[in-house]
Amino acid sequence: MRQSLLGTRFLARLQATGLQYENPRVERVLAISRVALGLTALIVDFIHPLAPDPYNQLLILLLVMYCVQNLGFLIWMVMNPDVGKSFVKVMQASDVLWPIVLCLFADPPSSLVFVFFLFALMTTAYRFGMYETLFTGLGCSLVLVVQEAIVLLGPKELSRLLYTHLNVSRIVLHVAFLIMAGFLLGYLAEREKELRAEIAFTNNLLSLTRVGNRLNEVLTEVSGKLANVFGSASVYALVRQSSTGRLFRWEITLGPRPGAEFREITASDQELRLLNSSPHTFCAHRLTDGLAVVHAIDDEGRRISISNPQEIAVPLSEAGSIIALQFDLGREWNGRLVLIDGKLGWNWERELRFAQNALRQVAPALYSIYLFRRLRARAGAMERARVARELHDTAIQSLISIEMQVDVLRRRSNGHAQTSELERIQHLLREEVLNMRELMLSMRPLEIGPDQFLDFVAQLVERFRNDTGLDVRFVSELEEVTLPASSCRELVRVVQEGLVNVRKHSGAKSVYVRFGAQNGLWKLVIDDDGQGFPFSGRLTLGELEVLHRGPTVIKERIRAIGGDMVIESSPGHGSRLEITVPQKGYEFYGY
């Protein structure tokens, strides 16, 4: 589970959200600080020499060069505000090398030159983080030790070039101070950068959850962001409806064409244990011998000790590791977001807590999108119902009245030259009445479930037969169905659309509608003896898509509930529409 520290550094993975905009500001502040530090060192050296001549004269020359160089860098940054990464690396090298050069000619443990080492640690902490600052402290300590060793053990010619007093206890104390300061400054800087990066990351997630966006698109984007942070190859979500206990799997596709697919599944023991008995947030990693290593925290972010990791239900058959995050969408939904092959660094507890907090803050926004989509759909349904009532009470009644008056005129003008014209007008009016009724039916909201499905289809077919005079029959091989309510609504709309197409385009005299079950599939068949489609043979849904044939609206509705369709056509002899839907199919909410 644990990778190399620098390879899976949490801060580096969070930098994708971006804190680089602060580099120019930080570099300008550091440049001003360098100039101030160099001038202060010069003033102190003039008041109280830091080393005897000729070492002090050379030291003053180096301090003057230090001030001039950093003043030039400061002027350049004022003229070029957007500093690049190369410039930052050059300045970092300068901050580390200058104290090394200065300490060759002054006694570092007892002089102002030692402050330059501390300044190098501070600049490293500002630019990078804990590891780089700690390594810089170790390097500075090594320089001091080497200088002491050269004076003590090196050739006299070389030791005469350096100036220092031998004091073992003092050098040990200052080496320990540099290492401790490097660790402390680096740790504080790393934590501060991580905190700001986490806030920026969470804000970025919240910016994606705008009300009005499609829920599956938002969930895909949020999952993709989390997957990038933890290096996950794929993501899916197990979601349970609290009121019914039904279980759904949200397959999330990452990559260049992201998307999400929501379908109902049969609850297995492993999935139920993953939802019910697993820790709130955990990461499980499969070892080569098949055993699992589990790191977990509870809902308050506290570490949990797992006595028997094998009891944690994880889909290890398809992944080397997973990160599972629990979430709640109001009181209606709860579930797990599972990152496949996700990786954690050495501070796994902090990373799990970050993922837990990020998802916890995003979940209410996701639920708001869900509620908004439902409320908007309900408001739209209410408005369509109002318009349908208006059509029934005004337009349809008016058209029927006009059609009856035209019929009276046609009967009175028996044998008159205008009889055929009145008959044509009467036929047009009847067609418009049928069109208006079909439009009214399509606009009415369908509040039906599996208990009302068969009766509703039978009434729909009976009404169609009365309105059109066609021989339409409905036969059900089942006495009851267990379709999801959303699938029932979509199949009713398919029957409506199919019958309308038969009336308008086929010229059929009889239509046969049958509903049943076969091989774990719900099966709906609409058979007519009309003109058929402009092709001969049997085409599947995929073939119809490639050839751009078949009823577009019906194809969209079938795809929405995860079904399949086959059209068998015999031009001049009729067509047969076969629709199959998995008995454990998609739960479709129009998101």
C-alpha positions as CSV (number, residue, x, y, z in Angstrom):
1,M,0.0,0.0,0.0
2,R,2.8,2.4,0.9
3,Q,4.7,3.8,-2.0
4,S,7.9,5.9,-2.1
5,L,7.4,9.2,-0.3
6,L,8.2,11.4,-3.2
7,G,6.4,9.2,-5.7
8,T,2.9,9.4,-4.1
9,R,3.2,12.7,-2.3
10,F,-0.2,13.9,-1.4
11,L,0.6,17.6,-2.0
12,A,1.9,16.9,-5.5
13,R,-1.3,15.1,-6.3
14,L,-3.4,18.0,-5.1
15,Q,-1.4,20.5,-7.0
16,A,-3.6,19.7,-10.0
17,T,-6.1,22.1,-8.5
18,G,-3.4,24.8,-8.6
19,L,-1.5,27.0,-6.2
20,Q,1.0,28.1,-8.8
21,Y,-0.5,31.5,-9.1
22,E,1.3,32.5,-5.9
23,N,4.8,31.9,-7.2
24,P,5.4,35.4,-8.5
25,R,4.2,37.0,-5.3
26,V,6.3,34.7,-3.1
27,E,9.4,35.3,-5.2
28,R,9.0,39.1,-5.0
29,V,8.7,38.9,-1.2
30,L,11.8,36.6,-1.0
31,A,13.7,38.9,-3.3
32,I,13.0,41.9,-1.0
33,S,14.0,39.8,2.0
34,R,17.3,38.9,0.4
35,V,18.3,42.5,-0.3
36,A,17.3,43.4,3.3
37,L,19.3,40.5,4.7
38,G,22.4,41.4,2.7
39,L,22.3,45.0,3.7
40,T,21.8,44.1,7.3
41,A,24.8,41.8,7.2
42,L,27.0,44.5,5.7
43,I,26.0,47.0,8.3
44,V,26.7,44.5,11.1
45,D,30.0,43.6,9.6
46,F,31.1,47.3,9.4
47,I,30.1,47.8,13.0
48,H,31.5,44.6,14.3
49,P,33.8,42.6,11.9
50,L,32.7,39.0,11.5
51,A,36.2,37.7,10.9
52,P,39.8,39.0,11.0
53,D,41.5,40.5,8.0
54,P,42.0,39.4,5.2
55,Y,38.9,37.1,5.7
56,N,36.7,40.0,6.6
57,Q,37.6,42.0,3.5
58,L,36.7,39.1,1.3
59,L,33.5,38.6,3.3
60,I,32.5,42.2,2.7
61,L,33.2,41.8,-1.0
62,L,30.9,38.7,-1.1
63,L,28.2,40.4,0.8
64,V,28.3,43.4,-1.6
65,M,28.1,40.9,-4.6
66,Y,25.1,39.2,-2.8
67,C,23.2,42.5,-2.4
68,V,23.9,43.6,-6.0
69,Q,22.8,40.2,-7.4
70,N,19.6,40.1,-5.5
71,L,18.8,43.8,-6.2
72,G,19.2,42.9,-9.9
73,F,16.9,39.9,-9.5
74,L,14.3,42.2,-7.8
75,I,14.4,44.7,-10.6
76,W,14.0,42.0,-13.2
77,M,11.0,40.5,-11.4
78,V,9.4,44.0,-11.2
79,M,9.8,44.3,-15.0
80,N,8.8,40.6,-15.6
81,P,6.0,39.7,-13.1
82,D,5.4,36.2,-14.5
83,V,8.4,34.2,-13.3
84,G,8.8,30.7,-14.6
85,K,9.8,27.4,-13.0
86,S,13.4,27.8,-14.3
87,F,13.8,31.1,-12.5
88,V,12.5,29.6,-9.3
89,K,15.1,26.8,-9.5
90,V,17.9,29.3,-10.1
91,M,16.9,31.3,-7.1
92,Q,16.6,28.2,-4.9
93,A,20.2,27.2,-6.0
94,S,21.4,30.7,-5.2
95,D,19.8,30.7,-1.7
96,V,21.5,27.4,-0.8
97,L,24.9,28.2,-2.4
98,W,25.5,31.7,-0.9
99,P,25.6,30.6,2.7
100,I,28.0,27.8,1.7
101,V,30.3,30.3,0.1
102,L,30.0,32.9,3.0
103,C,30.7,30.3,5.7
104,L,34.1,29.6,4.2
105,F,35.4,33.0,5.4
106,A,33.5,33.5,8.6
107,D,32.9,31.4,11.7
108,P,29.3,30.3,11.0
109,P,28.4,29.1,14.5
110,S,29.1,32.5,16.0
111,S,28.4,35.0,13.2
112,L,25.5,36.4,11.3
113,V,26.4,34.2,8.4
114,F,24.6,31.4,10.2
115,V,21.4,33.3,9.6
116,F,21.8,32.7,5.8
117,F,21.5,29.0,6.4
118,L,18.2,29.6,8.2
119,F,17.0,31.9,5.4
120,A,17.8,29.1,2.9
121,L,15.6,26.7,4.9
122,M,12.8,29.3,5.0
123,T,12.9,29.9,1.2
124,T,12.9,26.1,0.6
125,A,9.8,25.7,2.8
126,Y,8.0,28.5,1.1
127,R,8.7,27.1,-2.4
128,F,8.3,23.4,-1.8
129,G,7.6,21.4,1.3
130,M,8.8,19.2,4.1
131,Y,11.1,16.8,2.2
132,E,13.0,19.5,0.3
133,T,13.4,21.6,3.4
134,L,14.6,18.7,5.5
135,F,17.1,17.7,2.8
136,T,18.3,21.3,2.6
137,G,18.9,21.3,6.4
138,L,20.9,18.1,6.1
139,G,23.0,19.6,3.3
140,C,23.7,22.7,5.3
141,S,24.7,20.7,8.3
142,L,27.0,18.6,6.1
143,V,28.7,21.7,4.9
144,L,29.4,22.9,8.5
145,V,30.7,19.4,9.4
146,V,33.0,19.3,6.3
147,Q,34.4,22.7,7.1
148,E,35.2,21.6,10.7
149,A,36.8,18.4,9.4
150,I,38.9,20.2,6.8
151,V,40.3,22.6,9.5
152,L,40.9,19.7,11.9
153,L,42.2,17.0,9.6
154,G,42.8,18.5,6.2
155,P,46.1,19.8,4.8
156,K,47.4,23.0,6.4
157,E,47.4,24.8,3.1
158,L,43.7,24.2,2.7
159,S,42.8,24.8,6.3
160,R,44.5,28.2,6.2
161,L,42.0,29.3,3.5
162,L,39.1,28.7,5.9
163,Y,38.3,30.5,9.1
164,T,36.6,28.8,12.0
165,H,37.1,27.9,15.6
166,L,37.1,24.3,16.5
167,N,34.3,23.5,19.0
168,V,32.7,20.0,18.8
169,S,29.8,20.7,21.2
170,R,28.9,23.9,19.3
171,I,28.9,22.3,15.9
172,V,26.8,19.4,17.2
173,L,24.3,21.9,18.6
174,H,24.0,23.9,15.4
175,V,23.8,20.9,13.2
176,A,20.9,19.6,15.4
177,F,19.3,23.1,15.1
178,L,19.5,23.1,11.3
179,I,18.0,19.6,11.0
180,M,15.3,20.4,13.5
181,A,14.5,23.8,11.9
182,G,14.4,22.2,8.5
183,F,11.9,19.5,9.7
184,L,9.8,22.0,11.6
185,L,9.7,24.7,8.9
186,G,9.1,22.1,6.2
187,Y,6.3,20.3,8.1
188,L,4.5,23.5,8.8
189,A,4.8,24.7,5.2
190,E,3.7,21.3,3.8
191,R,0.6,21.3,6.0
192,E,-0.3,24.8,5.1
193,K,0.1,24.1,1.4
194,E,-1.9,20.9,1.8
195,L,-4.7,22.7,3.6
196,R,-5.0,25.4,1.0
197,A,-4.8,22.8,-1.8
198,E,-7.6,20.8,-0.1
199,I,-9.8,23.9,0.2
200,A,-9.1,24.8,-3.5
201,F,-9.9,21.2,-4.5
202,T,-13.2,21.1,-2.6
203,N,-14.2,24.5,-4.0
204,N,-13.5,23.2,-7.4
205,L,-15.7,20.2,-6.8
206,L,-18.5,22.5,-5.5
207,S,-18.2,24.7,-8.6
208,L,-19.1,21.6,-10.7
209,T,-22.3,21.0,-8.8
210,R,-24.3,23.8,-10.2
211,V,-28.1,23.5,-10.0
212,G,-29.4,22.8,-13.5
213,N,-26.6,20.5,-14.5
214,R,-27.4,16.9,-15.2
215,L,-26.8,14.6,-12.2
216,N,-24.9,12.0,-14.1
217,E,-22.5,14.6,-15.6
218,V,-21.8,16.2,-12.2
219,L,-21.2,12.8,-10.6
220,T,-18.9,11.8,-13.4
221,E,-16.8,15.0,-13.1
222,V,-16.6,14.8,-9.3
223,S,-15.6,11.1,-9.4
224,G,-13.0,11.9,-12.1
225,K,-11.4,14.6,-9.9
226,L,-11.2,12.2,-6.9
227,A,-9.8,9.4,-9.2
228,N,-7.0,11.7,-10.4
229,V,-6.0,12.5,-6.8
230,F,-5.7,8.9,-5.8
231,G,-4.5,7.5,-9.2
232,S,-7.6,5.4,-9.6
233,A,-8.2,3.5,-12.9
234,S,-12.0,3.4,-12.7
235,V,-14.9,4.3,-10.4
236,Y,-18.3,3.0,-9.7
237,A,-21.0,3.7,-7.0
238,L,-23.3,1.4,-5.2
239,V,-26.5,3.3,-4.3
240,R,-29.4,2.1,-2.2
241,Q,-32.9,3.6,-2.1
242,S,-33.8,3.9,1.6
243,S,-37.5,3.7,1.2
244,T,-37.6,0.5,-0.9
245,G,-34.1,-1.1,-0.2
246,R,-33.6,-1.5,-4.0
247,L,-29.9,-1.4,-5.0
248,F,-28.4,0.3,-8.0
249,R,-25.0,0.4,-9.6
250,W,-23.8,3.7,-11.1
251,E,-21.1,2.8,-13.6
252,I,-18.9,5.8,-14.2
253,T,-16.7,6.0,-17.3
254,L,-13.6,8.1,-17.1
255,G,-11.3,9.2,-19.9
256,P,-11.8,11.3,-23.1
257,R,-15.6,10.4,-23.2
258,P,-16.8,10.4,-19.6
259,G,-20.3,9.3,-18.7
260,A,-22.4,7.5,-16.2
261,E,-25.0,4.7,-16.4
262,F,-27.5,4.0,-13.7
263,R,-29.0,0.5,-13.5
264,E,-30.7,-1.7,-10.9
265,I,-28.8,-4.8,-9.7
266,T,-29.6,-7.8,-7.6
267,A,-28.2,-7.4,-4.1
268,S,-25.4,-9.9,-3.4
269,D,-24.1,-10.7,0.1
270,Q,-20.8,-9.0,-0.7
271,E,-22.5,-5.8,-1.9
272,L,-24.8,-5.7,1.1
273,R,-21.9,-6.2,3.5
274,L,-20.0,-3.4,1.7
275,L,-23.0,-1.1,2.4
276,N,-23.9,-2.3,5.8
277,S,-21.0,-3.7,7.8
278,S,-17.9,-2.1,6.3
279,P,-16.2,0.9,7.9
280,H,-17.3,4.3,6.9
281,T,-14.2,5.0,4.8
282,F,-11.5,2.5,4.1
283,C,-8.8,1.4,1.7
284,A,-8.2,-2.3,1.1
285,H,-5.1,-3.7,-0.7
286,R,-4.6,-7.2,-1.9
287,L,-1.3,-8.8,-1.2
288,T,0.4,-11.4,-3.4
289,D,-0.7,-14.2,-1.0
290,G,-4.3,-13.2,-1.3
291,L,-4.6,-11.6,2.1
292,A,-5.9,-8.0,2.4
293,V,-4.5,-5.0,4.2
294,V,-7.2,-2.6,5.3
295,H,-6.8,1.0,6.5
296,A,-10.0,2.5,7.8
297,I,-11.5,5.5,9.6
298,D,-14.9,6.0,11.2
299,D,-17.5,8.7,10.3
300,E,-15.7,11.2,12.5
301,G,-12.3,10.6,10.8
302,R,-10.8,8.6,13.7
303,R,-8.6,5.6,12.9
304,I,-10.2,2.2,13.2
305,S,-8.3,-1.0,14.1
306,I,-9.3,-3.9,11.9
307,S,-8.8,-7.2,13.7
308,N,-9.7,-9.4,10.8
309,P,-9.2,-7.7,7.4
310,Q,-10.7,-10.7,5.6
311,E,-14.1,-9.8,7.0
312,I,-14.2,-6.6,5.0
313,A,-16.2,-7.1,1.8
314,V,-14.3,-5.7,-1.1
315,P,-14.4,-6.7,-4.8
316,L,-10.7,-7.8,-4.9
317,S,-11.4,-10.2,-7.7
318,E,-11.3,-7.2,-10.2
319,A,-8.8,-4.9,-8.6
320,G,-5.5,-4.9,-6.6
321,S,-6.9,-2.2,-4.2
322,I,-10.0,-0.1,-3.6
323,I,-10.9,3.0,-1.8
324,A,-14.5,3.0,-0.5
325,L,-16.2,6.2,0.6
326,Q,-19.6,6.2,2.2
327,F,-22.1,9.0,1.3
328,D,-25.7,10.0,2.0
329,L,-28.0,11.9,-0.4
330,G,-30.6,13.2,2.0
331,R,-32.8,10.6,3.5
332,E,-33.6,8.9,0.2
333,W,-30.3,7.5,-1.0
334,N,-27.1,6.2,0.6
335,G,-24.2,4.2,-0.8
336,R,-20.5,3.9,-1.5
337,L,-18.2,5.5,-4.0
338,V,-15.6,2.9,-4.9
339,L,-12.2,4.0,-6.5
340,I,-10.7,1.0,-8.2
341,D,-6.9,0.6,-7.9
342,G,-6.6,3.8,-5.9
343,K,-3.4,4.4,-4.0
344,L,-2.5,6.2,-0.7
345,G,0.8,7.6,0.5
346,W,2.4,7.1,3.8
347,N,0.0,9.4,5.7
348,W,-3.0,7.2,4.7
349,E,-5.2,8.4,7.6
350,R,-5.0,12.0,6.5
351,E,-5.7,11.2,2.9
352,L,-8.7,9.1,3.8
353,R,-10.0,11.9,6.0
354,F,-9.6,14.3,3.1
355,A,-11.6,12.1,0.7
356,Q,-14.2,11.7,3.4
357,N,-14.6,15.4,4.0
358,A,-14.5,16.3,0.3
359,L,-17.4,13.8,-0.5
360,R,-19.3,14.9,2.5
361,Q,-19.3,18.5,1.4
362,V,-20.2,17.7,-2.2
363,A,-23.0,15.2,-1.3
364,P,-25.6,17.9,-0.3
365,A,-25.0,19.8,-3.5
366,L,-25.5,16.5,-5.5
367,Y,-28.7,16.0,-3.6
368,S,-29.9,19.5,-4.4
369,I,-29.3,18.7,-8.1
370,Y,-31.4,15.5,-7.7
371,L,-34.2,17.4,-6.0
372,F,-34.1,20.2,-8.5
373,R,-34.4,17.8,-11.4
374,R,-37.3,16.0,-9.8
375,L,-39.1,19.3,-9.0
376,R,-38.5,20.6,-12.5
377,A,-39.8,17.4,-14.0
378,R,-42.9,17.5,-11.7
379,A,-43.5,21.1,-12.5
380,G,-43.2,20.3,-16.2
381,A,-45.7,17.4,-15.8
382,M,-48.2,19.7,-14.0
383,E,-47.9,22.3,-16.8
384,R,-48.4,19.7,-19.5
385,A,-51.4,18.3,-17.6
386,R,-52.9,21.8,-17.5
387,V,-52.3,22.3,-21.2
388,A,-53.8,18.8,-21.9
389,R,-57.0,19.7,-20.0
390,E,-57.2,23.0,-21.9
391,L,-56.9,21.1,-25.2
392,H,-59.6,18.7,-24.1
393,D,-62.0,21.3,-22.9
394,T,-61.5,23.8,-25.7
395,A,-59.7,22.8,-28.9
396,I,-60.9,19.2,-29.1
397,Q,-64.5,20.0,-28.2
398,S,-64.5,22.8,-30.8
399,L,-63.1,20.6,-33.5
400,I,-65.7,17.8,-32.7
401,S,-68.5,20.4,-32.9
402,I,-67.2,21.7,-36.3
403,E,-66.9,18.1,-37.6
404,M,-70.5,17.4,-36.6
405,Q,-71.7,20.6,-38.4
406,V,-69.8,19.6,-41.5
407,D,-71.4,16.2,-41.3
408,V,-74.8,17.7,-41.1
409,L,-74.1,19.9,-44.2
410,R,-72.7,16.9,-46.1
411,R,-75.9,14.9,-45.5
412,R,-78.1,17.8,-46.5
413,S,-76.2,18.3,-49.7
414,N,-76.8,14.8,-50.9
415,G,-75.8,14.5,-54.5
416,H,-74.5,18.1,-54.6
417,A,-71.2,18.9,-56.3
418,Q,-69.7,20.1,-52.9
419,T,-70.5,16.8,-51.1
420,S,-67.1,15.3,-51.9
421,E,-65.3,18.5,-50.7
422,L,-67.3,18.5,-47.4
423,E,-66.5,14.8,-47.0
424,R,-62.8,15.6,-47.4
425,I,-63.0,18.5,-44.8
426,Q,-64.8,16.2,-42.4
427,H,-62.1,13.6,-42.8
428,L,-59.4,16.2,-42.1
429,L,-61.3,17.3,-39.0
430,R,-61.5,13.8,-37.7
431,E,-57.7,13.4,-38.3
432,E,-57.0,16.6,-36.4
433,V,-59.3,15.4,-33.5
434,L,-57.3,12.2,-33.3
435,N,-54.0,14.1,-33.5
436,M,-55.1,16.4,-30.7
437,R,-56.2,13.5,-28.5
438,E,-52.9,11.7,-29.1
439,L,-51.0,14.9,-28.2
440,M,-53.2,15.3,-25.1
441,L,-52.5,11.8,-24.0
442,S,-48.7,12.2,-24.6
443,M,-48.7,15.4,-22.5
444,R,-50.6,13.9,-19.5
445,P,-48.2,12.8,-16.7
446,L,-48.2,9.1,-16.2
447,E,-48.4,8.2,-12.5
448,I,-48.4,4.4,-13.0
449,G,-46.5,1.6,-11.4
450,P,-46.3,-2.1,-12.0
451,D,-49.7,-2.7,-10.4
452,Q,-51.4,-0.4,-12.9
453,F,-49.3,-1.2,-15.9
454,L,-51.3,-4.0,-17.6
455,D,-54.7,-2.3,-17.0
456,F,-53.4,1.0,-18.3
457,V,-52.1,-0.6,-21.5
458,A,-55.4,-2.4,-22.0
459,Q,-57.3,0.9,-21.6
460,L,-55.0,2.6,-23.9
461,V,-55.5,0.0,-26.6
462,E,-59.3,0.0,-26.1
463,R,-59.4,3.9,-26.4
464,F,-57.3,3.7,-29.6
465,R,-59.7,1.1,-31.1
466,N,-62.7,3.3,-30.4
467,D,-61.1,6.4,-31.8
468,T,-59.7,4.9,-35.0
469,G,-62.0,2.0,-35.7
470,L,-59.0,-0.3,-36.3
471,D,-59.0,-3.9,-35.0
472,V,-56.5,-3.5,-32.1
473,R,-56.1,-6.2,-29.5
474,F,-54.0,-6.4,-26.4
475,V,-53.0,-9.8,-24.8
476,S,-50.9,-10.2,-21.7
477,E,-49.3,-13.5,-20.8
478,L,-48.8,-12.3,-17.2
479,E,-51.2,-11.4,-14.4
480,E,-48.7,-9.1,-12.7
481,V,-45.4,-7.5,-13.4
482,T,-42.6,-6.2,-11.2
483,L,-41.2,-3.5,-13.5
484,P,-39.7,-0.3,-12.0
485,A,-42.2,2.6,-12.2
486,S,-39.9,4.5,-14.6
487,S,-39.7,1.5,-16.9
488,C,-43.5,1.2,-16.8
489,R,-43.9,4.8,-17.9
490,E,-41.4,4.4,-20.7
491,L,-43.1,1.2,-22.1
492,V,-46.5,2.9,-22.0
493,R,-45.1,5.8,-24.0
494,V,-43.6,3.2,-26.4
495,V,-47.0,1.6,-26.9
496,Q,-48.6,5.1,-27.4
497,E,-45.9,6.1,-30.0
498,G,-46.2,2.7,-31.7
499,L,-49.9,2.9,-32.1
500,V,-49.7,6.5,-33.4
501,N,-47.1,5.4,-36.0
502,V,-49.4,2.6,-37.1
503,R,-52.3,5.0,-37.6
504,K,-50.3,7.6,-39.4
505,H,-48.0,5.6,-41.6
506,S,-48.8,2.0,-41.9
507,G,-52.4,1.9,-43.3
508,A,-53.0,-1.2,-41.2
509,K,-56.4,-2.8,-40.6
510,S,-55.5,-4.8,-37.5
511,V,-52.8,-4.4,-34.7
512,Y,-51.8,-7.0,-32.2
513,V,-50.1,-5.9,-28.9
514,R,-48.7,-8.5,-26.6
515,F,-46.7,-8.4,-23.3
516,G,-45.0,-11.2,-21.6
517,A,-41.7,-12.5,-20.1
518,Q,-39.1,-14.8,-21.6
519,N,-35.6,-15.9,-20.5
520,G,-35.3,-13.2,-17.8
521,L,-36.6,-10.5,-20.1
522,W,-39.8,-8.5,-20.3
523,K,-41.1,-8.7,-23.9
524,L,-43.4,-6.2,-25.6
525,V,-44.6,-7.0,-29.2
526,I,-46.5,-4.7,-31.6
527,D,-47.5,-6.5,-34.8
528,D,-49.5,-4.9,-37.6
529,D,-50.6,-5.9,-41.2
530,G,-49.8,-2.5,-42.8
531,Q,-47.3,-1.3,-45.4
532,G,-44.3,-2.1,-43.2
533,F,-41.0,-0.2,-43.1
534,P,-39.0,0.7,-46.2
535,F,-36.7,-2.3,-45.8
536,S,-37.1,-6.0,-45.8
537,G,-35.8,-8.3,-43.1
538,R,-34.9,-8.2,-39.4
539,L,-32.8,-5.4,-37.9
540,T,-31.6,-5.0,-34.3
541,L,-31.3,-1.7,-32.4
542,G,-27.6,-1.4,-33.2
543,E,-28.2,-2.0,-36.9
544,L,-31.0,0.5,-37.0
545,E,-28.7,3.1,-35.4
546,V,-26.0,2.5,-38.0
547,L,-28.5,2.7,-40.9
548,H,-30.4,5.6,-39.3
549,R,-33.7,3.8,-39.6
550,G,-36.6,3.0,-37.3
551,P,-38.7,5.3,-35.0
552,T,-36.3,7.7,-33.3
553,V,-38.5,8.4,-30.2
554,I,-39.0,4.7,-29.5
555,K,-35.3,4.0,-29.9
556,E,-34.5,6.7,-27.4
557,R,-37.0,5.4,-24.8
558,I,-35.7,1.8,-25.2
559,R,-32.1,2.9,-24.6
560,A,-33.2,4.9,-21.6
561,I,-34.4,1.8,-19.7
562,G,-31.5,-0.4,-20.9
563,G,-33.6,-2.4,-23.3
564,D,-33.2,-3.8,-26.8
565,M,-35.4,-3.7,-29.9
566,V,-35.8,-5.7,-33.1
567,I,-37.9,-4.6,-36.1
568,E,-39.0,-7.2,-38.6
569,S,-40.4,-5.7,-41.8
570,S,-42.1,-7.1,-44.9
571,P,-43.0,-4.2,-47.2
572,G,-46.7,-4.5,-48.2
573,H,-47.4,-7.2,-45.6
574,G,-46.8,-5.5,-42.2
575,S,-44.1,-5.1,-39.6
576,R,-43.3,-6.5,-36.2
577,L,-41.7,-4.5,-33.3
578,E,-40.2,-6.6,-30.5
579,I,-38.9,-4.8,-27.4
580,T,-37.1,-6.6,-24.6
581,V,-36.1,-5.2,-21.2
582,P,-34.0,-7.0,-18.5
583,Q,-36.2,-7.9,-15.6
584,K,-33.5,-6.3,-13.4
585,G,-33.1,-3.3,-15.6
586,Y,-32.3,0.4,-15.5
587,E,-33.9,2.8,-13.1
588,F,-34.3,5.9,-15.2
589,Y,-35.0,9.3,-13.8
590,G,-34.2,11.5,-16.7
591,Y,-31.0,12.8,-15.3
